[in-house]
Every structure is written in C-alpha cells, then in structure tokens.
Amino acid sequence: MGLDLVCVFETEEQVRNMTPDQELLKQIEGRIQNATARGTQTDCISRSFCPKLSIPEDPVCGSAHCQIADYWSHELGRKRIKAYQASKRGGYLDCVMLDNGRVAISGEAALVAVSEILAVL
C-alpha cells in the first residue's frame, strides 16, 4: 500500500473535467489523491491533487504514476504503460514495470530549479 490514493473513473472525460473541492480532499485518505481512467489516445489518463502538500494539482507527477502504472499494468496485462497527465501543463509518461517490483518512468521534463545542499558534519 502506498501513500497515495488512486481513484479509477469510467471515462477520460470525467477525469479531464473534474473540479475537486480542495478542502474536502484534505479530509480523505492519501497524501496525494489521483484520478485515473482508461485513455482514448494513451493507455490511461490521470490527474493528481495534493492539497495536503499545498499543491492544488501536480502538473505531471512521477511518484503518483508508480501506483497508477502498476494498476493499469495489471488491468491491461502489459508491462509498458503509456500515460497522460491532463493538468493544465500536462505531460506524457512512459512507464515500464520492472521485474524487481519497481517502475521505470521516462518522458520530457522541465527544469524548474537548481539547488546545492551542503552538509555540515
């Protein structure tokens, strides 16, 4: 069991058109609440909402797709899942289930910050 909640909907349109109440999302299980459905142009479509982390909606969430891809991999009987996260910015993810139980995720990314961490011992 992961930290995130995966909610499966019947249609892609339901996921694309939802406008969840952020205050109600804070009250239910999961660090992140993910909505997903079978996609029309990809294997699945998703959106990830994170009000508990002060992020109303994650544009493209790699950690969420570890659970989303696992779900669809079992549903579709395939190790490779092509996913689309339908936020305003949106993005495609190529997810491959590895033999060790992990998920390899690739896709295009946007660099948003460069940081250096210093440790004092």
SEMIBA-411550 format. One record per residue: residue in three letters; y, z, x of N, C-alpha, C in turn. Coordinates in pm, whole numbers, plus 50000, padded with zeros to 5 digits. Example, Ala and Ser with C-alpha at 12.3 -4.5 7.8 and 13.67 -1.06 7.14 Angstrom:
ALA494315078051319495505078051230496705078051320 SER497755070851285498945071451367500035078751290 
//
This chain:
MET498825000050085500005000050000501245000050089 GLY502204991450056503434990350134504564998450073 LEU505704997350138506895004350091507624996849981 ASP507274984249961507994975849867507184973549740 LEU507874971049632507254968249503507264953149482 VAL506134947349445506034933049418505774931249269 CYS506714924849200506604922349057506384907449035 VAL505294903848972504924889848953505334885448813 PHE506104874448806506584868948680505864855948649 GLU505944851648523505224839848477505834826848528 THR507164826148538507784813448573508824814848683 GLU509044803948752510084803248855511464805748795 GLU511704800648676513004802248612513334816948586 GLN512324824848550512554839048528513074845648656 VAL512484842148769512904848048897514294843048934 ARG514534830148922515834824448958516974830148874 ASN516724832348745517804836048652517994850948631 MET517194859348695517324873648667518614879548726 THR519144889148653520314896848698519984911648679 PRO519224917348771518754931148752519884941448762 ASP519714952148688520634963548691520334971448819 GLN521264971148914521054977549043520844992649031 GLU521514999048937521365013548919519965016948867 LEU519425008648779518055010948730517035008448840 LEU517284998348925516364995549036516275007549131 LYS517365014749149517355026449238516405037249187 GLN516115037149059515305047648998513805044648997 ILE513405032349030511975029149025511385028949166 GLU510075027949171509365028149299509805016749390 GLY509525018849515509745008349613511075009549684 ARG511015007249814512225006649895512974993849859 ILE512194983049843512714970049801511904965849680 GLN512564960549578511864955249463511904939949472 ASN510724934049482510594919549496510114913449366 ALA510764902549327510334894749212509754881749265 THR508604877649214507974865349261507274858349146 ALA507114845249162506384837049065505844824949141 ARG504924818049079504434805449135505594795749138 GLY505764788649249506874779249262506514765449212 THR507524757449181507284743649139507264734349260 GLN508024737549366508064729049485507474736049608 THR507214748849595506584756749700505464764949635 ASP504664771549717503594779749660504134791149575 CYS505244796949622505834807949547507334808249569 ILE507994815049478509434817349485509634832349474 SER510704837349534510914851849529512404855149537 ARG512684867549505513994873749529513714888249563 SER514534893949653514334907749699515594915949677 PHE515454926849603516584935549569516414949049639 CYS517484953749704517384965749788518524975549763 PRO518804979349639519954988249616519815001949683 LYS518595006449708518405019449774518895018949919 LEU518985006849975519465004950112520884999250113 SER521554999849998522924994649981522984979550004 ILE521894972549972521844957849980521444952949841 PRO522404948149763522044943749628520934933349627 GLU521024923249717519964913249726519884908249869 ASP518674908849927518454903950062518384888650056 PRO519144881550139519144866850132517764860650157 VAL517094864650264515744859850295515054871250371 CYS514084877550307513504890050358512114887750417 GLY512024888250549510744886450616509764897550585 SER510234910050589509304921150564508734920650423 ALA509534916550325509044915450188507944904950177 HIS508064894450257507074883650248505734887250313 CYS505684898250386504384903050432503524906750312 GLN504124912650210503384916150089503314904349991 ILE504404897049975504424885749882503404875149925 ALA503414871650054502474861550104501034866350092 ASP500794879150116499444884550102498964882949958 TYR499824886249863499464884749721499104870249690 TRP499994860849726499774846849691498604840849770 SER498374845649889497234840949967495934843749892 HIS495834855849838494644859449760494584851749629 GLU495714850349562495744843149434495354828549449 LEU495854822249556495644807849574494444804649662 GLY493864814949725492704812849811493024804949937 ARG494234807149992494654799950113495274809650212 LYS495164806350341495754814750446497214811150473 ARG497634799050439499024794750464499744793550330 ILE500914800150322501724800250201503124795350236 LYS503624785850159505004781150173505804788150064 ALA506814795750107507594803850013509064799750016 TYR509744802149904511194800149898511804812649839 GLN512784818349909513524829749855514804824349793 ALA514964826349663516004819949584517274828249568 SER517734834549675519024841549671520134831049677 LYS521394835449674522504825849684522424817849814 ARG522084824649924521964817650053520614810750064 GLY519554817050017518224811350009517614807050141 GLY516314805250141515634800650260514134799150239 TYR513554790450322512124787750319511414795850426 LEU510224800650394509404807950488508014801950489 ASP507474799950608506104795550624505314807950665 CYS504384812150582503644824650603502174821550625 VAL501614827050733500214824750766499514838350778 MET498454839850702497674852150708496784851550833 LEU496924861350920496124861751043494854869851021 ASP493884867751107492594874451093492684889551112 ASN493734894551178493874908851202494604916051089 GLY494824909150976495484915450862496994914250864 ARG497544908450967498994906750976499394893150920 VAL500714891350904501254878850853502214873250957 ALA502014860850996502964853951085503934846350996 ILE505234848651017506264842450934507184834351024 SER507464822050982508404813751056509314806750957 GLY510414801551010511394794450929512694793951006 GLU513714788350946515014787951010515714801350990 ALA516534805151087517244817951080518694816151120 ALA519524825251077520934825351114521194838151192 LEU521754836851312522104848451394523344854951332 VAL523224867651296524344874651233524934885551321 ALA524214889651425524744900051515523984899951646 VAL524684903751751524074905651882524444919751924 SER523444927751961523694941751995522944945352122 GLU523424955852186522754961352303522584976252279 ILE521364980852299521074995052278520885001452415 LEU521615012052438521505019552563520825032752535 ALA519875036052619519175048952605519545057752723 VAL519865069852692520185079752796519025089552800 LEU518415090752916517285099852931517705112353001 
//
